[in-house]
Amino acid sequence: MASKSYRRKPATKRKSNATSKWIFYLISFVLFLFVAIGIYKFRDGFLYYLGFKTDKNVENLSKEERKLADIRIYEVLHKHDDKAIGFDVSEYQSEIDWEQTYHIDESFELSFVFIRATAGKNKVDSRFKENWKASKERELIRGAYHYYRPNENSIEQAENFIKTVKLQKGDLPPVLDIEKLSKSQSIDSLKVGLRRWLKKVEKHYKVKPIIYSGESYYTDFLKEEFSEYPLWIANYNFWRNDLESDWQFWQFTEKAQIEGVEGMVDVNIFNGNKNKLLLKCIR
């Protein structure tokens, strides 16, 4: 009898299916691990939100965005509850009820505030005078900042600030807020102007000013030549949880809600407790 011939099925397809399943399981495991780490990382914030937060909505933020912002803010403040916490304001916050500005979410005490005083060579913040006085009455540690306009004369900008701000014992050093590049001059020329502002203001108040800027801006343009100045860094990166050792202040969000203040507010953490912050003030 003639023997039957059997044709083997190709193994390539079976191997391909097995490989696809293995890749699928691997990707699924990685995604699960990522989500699990995220939940663990922000567990306190999620528990806080689920247990205590009301369903508040803020202009320009969806409910989900508001929820994520609240979780982020709580988690960072919870991690740094041994440090002094503050905020910063300008005329954009409109009239502030300073007697309500004691806590964030009734959990974290507010110890200090930075208030915009001036911008450029001739702008005075329309609410600086009342905010400056009211924050003192509220017994917050207060500081004043100048928004630097790169295309305007630096000495005139310094004079605008000096004419407007009368610092007293217990106030924080003056702040230079630099966020933009000049449209009409080189970066080297901009640095000369910044240095002139800093030197003139330091000579007047007898204290070294603080530089405020975004982390990338500071690293790219200022760090090499201005590292001797105290730093107030803005970085809203969702995954950053700590200050660098050379940051005196960290502005970690622009989306906080504070009782007594309209809209959203910037919140800052000082790299130390309130007693250490008092040592940084004018004496």
HELIX and SHEET records of a PDB file:
HELIX    1   1 ALA A   11  LYS A   41  1                                  31    
HELIX    2   2 ARG A   43  PHE A   52  1                                  10    
HELIX    3   3 LYS A   63  LYS A   79  1                                  17    
HELIX    4   4 GLU A   91  GLN A   93  5                                   3    
HELIX    5   5 TRP A   98  GLN A  100  5                                   3    
HELIX    6   6 PHE A  128  GLU A  137  1                                  10    
HELIX    7   7 SER A  154  THR A  164  1                                  11    
HELIX    8   8 ILE A  187  TYR A  205  1                                  19    
HELIX    9   9 GLU A  215  TYR A  217  1                                   3    
HELIX   10  10 TYR A  218  LEU A  222  3                                   5    
HELIX   11  11 LYS A  223  PHE A  226  1                                   4    
HELIX   12  12 LYS A  274  LEU A  279  1                                   6    
SHEET    1   A 9 LYS A 123  VAL A 124  0                                        
SHEET    2   A 9 PHE A 112  ALA A 119 -1                                        
SHEET    3   A 9 ILE A  85  VAL A  89  1                                        
SHEET    4   A 9 VAL A 265  PHE A 270 -1                                        
SHEET    5   A 9 TRP A 247  ALA A 256 -1                                        
SHEET    6   A 9 LEU A 231  ALA A 234  1                                        
SHEET    7   A 9 ILE A 210  GLY A 214  1                                        
SHEET    8   A 9 VAL A 175  ASP A 177  1                                        
SHEET    9   A 9 ILE A 141  TYR A 147  1                                        
SHEET    1   B 2 HIS A 103  ILE A 104  0                                        
SHEET    2   B 2 PHE A 108  GLU A 109 -1                                        
END                                                                             
